[in-house]
């Protein structure tokens, strides 16, 4: 039975010659046609994982399956269908955009017309005789992505493609990747340590910390965790008196920015606390539930992975 996953890793482990363990039983599932964000702090194991997937490092333990085939058994066939950009752009600074692509066009043996096509696709159709060494970092990133797209890959793997870019450059790369996925059907794996940027692009994600995957699912799965209550806030006319009353019912109550903040409690507990405040003649202006933002969810998942 054919898998719905474009890429799967099963119990992949890796360690350096020094004995330092980099990856611990990494299991990734990248659905066909998705934009899969591989998220984690610097040094978490993202680049090592991508290098293993691309055959740049030898798998020591576990299995990698791409397009339903084993990377070990069908490496050449698989890699022909993958485009990649790992870490910084690798370009010939003394060549123009077209000349850079012409080098790879001969290697890939694709038509010369493909050069113009991908330059238009990445938004670099009119750079003329300008050499790549004079490009901005954002233009270099787009040209590197053009190289990765030259042979019409089914899977595009990008390691921190927005790293070092200004906000405008980030938006350009994000819009380019969304277009490739939407209009060309390219499955994209993109690593990053920037949750805010990934949230605007990805359909699925995996979070890795210290070599272990601590979360994997859709963006909606992650957003559901955001709906969890982080705290309950009481705004009253007399915070000092309110704190004394609330503390008798709920441990951990504290004053914060003109409110009394308590850990997550049930609706019944909220009602009881409110009743106690009323009986204590403390007017309650507002009771608000504070929910986790995605950044907090991410930090909590990473913290749990550290235990």
C-alpha positions in Angstrom: 0.0 0.0 0.0 1.4 3.4 -1.0 2.1 5.8 1.8 0.6 9.3 1.9 4.0 10.6 3.1 6.5 12.1 0.8 9.2 11.7 3.5 9.5 9.4 6.5 12.3 8.9 9.0 12.1 6.0 11.4 14.1 5.9 14.6 17.0 7.8 13.1 19.9 8.2 15.5 23.3 9.9 14.9 26.3 10.6 17.0 29.7 12.3 16.3 33.0 10.3 16.4 33.5 12.0 19.8 30.5 10.1 21.1 28.3 13.1 21.4 24.7 12.1 20.5 23.1 14.5 18.1 19.8 12.7 17.2 17.7 10.3 19.3 15.1 8.1 17.5 13.9 10.9 15.2 10.6 10.0 13.5 9.3 12.5 11.0 6.2 12.2 8.8 6.0 14.7 5.9 2.7 14.5 4.0 2.7 14.7 0.3 1.9 18.3 -0.9 2.6 19.9 2.5 4.8 22.7 3.7 6.5 21.0 6.7 8.3 23.2 9.1 11.2 21.7 11.0 11.5 23.9 14.1 13.9 24.0 16.9 16.5 26.1 18.7 20.0 26.5 17.2 21.9 23.2 17.8 18.8 21.1 18.2 19.7 18.8 15.4 17.8 20.3 12.4 20.7 20.6 10.0 22.1 17.2 10.9 18.7 15.6 10.1 18.4 17.4 6.8 22.0 16.3 5.8 21.1 12.7 6.6 17.9 13.0 4.5 20.0 14.4 1.6 22.6 11.6 1.9 25.3 14.1 2.9 25.8 12.1 6.1 25.5 8.3 6.4 22.6 7.0 8.4 24.1 5.2 11.4 20.8 3.8 12.8 17.2 3.9 11.6 15.6 4.3 8.2 14.8 7.1 5.8 12.1 6.6 3.2 11.5 9.2 0.4 8.8 8.8 -2.3 8.1 5.4 -0.8 11.7 4.2 -1.5 14.6 3.5 0.8 17.3 6.2 0.7 20.0 3.5 1.2 18.8 1.3 -1.7 17.5 4.0 -4.1 19.7 7.0 -3.3 20.5 8.2 -6.8 16.9 7.9 -8.0 15.6 9.7 -5.0 18.1 12.6 -5.0 17.2 13.3 -8.7 13.8 14.4 -7.5 15.0 16.6 -4.6 16.1 20.2 -4.6 17.9 21.7 -1.6 19.5 24.7 0.0 21.5 23.8 3.1 22.8 26.7 5.2 24.3 29.7 3.2 23.8 30.1 -0.6 26.5 28.4 -2.8 26.9 30.6 -5.9 29.6 31.8 -8.3 30.0 35.4 -7.3 31.6 36.4 -10.6 28.7 35.0 -12.7 25.3 36.5 -13.4 22.1 34.8 -12.3 21.6 33.3 -15.8 25.2 32.1 -15.9 25.0 30.5 -12.5 21.9 28.6 -13.6 23.6 27.6 -16.9 26.3 25.8 -14.9 23.6 23.7 -13.2 21.5 23.3 -16.3 24.4 21.4 -17.9 24.7 19.2 -14.9 21.0 18.5 -14.7 20.7 18.2 -18.5 17.5 20.2 -18.6 16.5 22.6 -21.4 18.0 26.1 -21.6 14.5 27.5 -21.6 14.2 26.3 -18.0 16.7 29.0 -16.9 14.4 31.8 -17.8 11.4 30.0 -16.4 12.9 29.6 -12.9 14.3 33.1 -12.8 10.8 34.4 -13.4 9.4 32.0 -10.8 11.7 33.3 -8.1 11.4 37.0 -9.1 14.8 37.5 -10.7 14.0 37.9 -14.5 15.7 41.2 -15.0 19.0 41.2 -13.3 20.9 41.5 -16.6 24.6 41.5 -16.4 24.7 42.1 -12.6 27.0 39.6 -11.0 25.7 37.4 -8.1 28.4 38.8 -5.8 26.6 42.2 -5.9 23.2 40.7 -5.1 21.6 41.4 -1.7 21.3 38.4 0.6 17.6 38.1 -0.3 18.4 38.0 -4.0 21.1 35.4 -3.3 18.6 33.2 -1.4 16.2 33.4 -4.3 18.8 32.6 -6.8 19.9 29.6 -4.7 16.3 28.4 -4.6 16.2 28.8 -8.4 19.2 26.5 -8.7 17.3 24.0 -6.4 14.2 24.2 -8.7 16.0 24.0 -12.0 15.4 20.2 -12.4 11.7 20.5 -11.4 12.0 18.6 -8.0 9.0 17.0 -6.3 10.5 17.8 -2.9 12.3 21.0 -1.8 14.4 21.0 1.3 15.6 24.3 2.7 17.7 24.9 5.8 16.9 28.3 7.4 16.2 30.1 4.1 15.2 33.4 5.8 18.2 33.5 8.2 19.8 36.9 8.1 17.1 38.5 5.9 15.3 41.7 6.7 11.5 41.6 7.1 10.9 42.4 3.5 13.2 39.6 2.4 11.5 37.2 4.7 8.1 38.1 3.2 9.5 37.5 -0.3 10.8 34.1 0.5 7.6 33.1 2.3 5.5 34.2 -0.6 7.7 32.3 -3.1 7.5 29.1 -1.1 3.7 29.4 -0.7 3.4 29.9 -4.5 5.6 26.9 -5.3 3.5 24.7 -3.0 0.1 26.0 -4.2 0.7 26.3 -7.9 3.4 23.7 -8.6 2.5 21.1 -6.0 6.0 21.0 -4.6 6.3 19.4 -1.1 8.5 21.7 1.0 10.5 21.0 4.1 11.9 24.1 5.7 13.8 24.4 8.9 13.8 27.4 11.1 14.2 28.7 14.7 11.6 31.5 14.0 8.2 30.3 15.1 6.5 33.5 14.1 7.7 33.2 10.5 6.9 29.5 10.3 3.3 30.0 11.6 2.5 32.1 8.5 3.7 29.5 6.1 3.6 25.9 7.3 0.7 23.4 7.1 2.5 20.8 9.3 5.5 21.0 11.6 7.8 19.0 13.8 9.6 20.5 16.8 13.0 19.1 17.7 15.0 19.8 20.9 18.3 18.3 21.9 18.0 15.7 19.1 14.5 14.5 20.0 11.2 15.3 18.3 9.0 16.8 21.1 6.0 17.7 18.8 4.7 16.7 15.4 1.4 17.5 13.8 -0.5 20.1 11.8 -0.5 23.8 12.6 -4.1 23.4 13.8 -2.9 20.8 16.3 -0.4 23.3 17.7 -3.1 26.1 17.7 -5.3 23.8 19.8 -2.6 23.7 22.4 -2.7 27.5 22.3 -6.4 27.4 23.4 -5.3 25.9 26.7 -5.8 28.3 29.6 -2.6 29.8 30.9 -4.1 31.9 33.7 -7.2 33.6 35.0 -7.1 37.3 35.8 -9.4 39.2 38.2 -9.7 43.0 38.0 -11.2 44.4 41.2 -11.7 47.7 43.0 -9.3 46.6 45.9 -6.5 44.3 44.7 -4.9 44.0 48.2 -8.1 42.8 49.8 -8.9 40.7 46.7 -5.5 38.9 46.9 -6.1 37.9 50.5 -9.5 36.4 49.7 -8.4 34.7 46.5 -5.3 33.2 48.1 -7.5 31.4 50.7 -9.2 29.6 47.8 -6.5 29.3 45.1 -2.8 28.7 45.8 -0.3 30.7 43.7 -2.4 33.9 43.3 -0.3 37.0 42.7 -0.6 40.6 41.7 0.4 41.5 38.2 -0.1 44.7 36.2 -3.1 45.8 38.3 -4.8 42.4 38.3 -4.9 39.3 40.5 -3.6 36.4 38.4 -4.1 32.8 39.3 -3.1 29.5 37.7 -5.6 27.7 35.4 -8.8 26.8 37.3 -12.1 25.4 36.4 -15.3 27.4 35.8 -16.7 26.1 39.1 -13.6 27.5 40.9 -13.9 30.8 39.2 -17.6 31.0 40.3 -16.6 30.2 43.9 -13.8 32.8 43.9 -16.2 35.4 42.5 -18.8 34.6 45.1 -16.2 34.9 47.9 -15.1 38.3 46.5 -18.8 39.5 46.5 -19.3 38.3 50.0 -16.1 40.1 51.0 -17.5 43.3 49.5 -14.9 43.5 46.8 -16.3 44.7 43.5 -15.1 42.7 40.5 -14.8 44.7 37.3 -13.7 41.8 35.0 -12.7 38.2 35.0 -10.6 37.2 32.0 -9.0 34.0 30.8 -5.5 34.3 29.5 -4.5 31.7 26.9 -1.1 30.7 25.7 0.3 32.2 22.5 2.1 30.0 20.1 5.5 31.3 21.3 4.6 30.1 24.8 3.4 26.8 23.5 6.7 26.3 21.7 8.7 27.2 24.8 6.7 24.9 26.9 7.2 22.0 24.5 11.0 22.7 24.4 11.0 22.9 28.2 9.2 19.5 28.5 11.7 18.0 26.1 14.5 19.2 28.4 13.3 17.2 31.4 
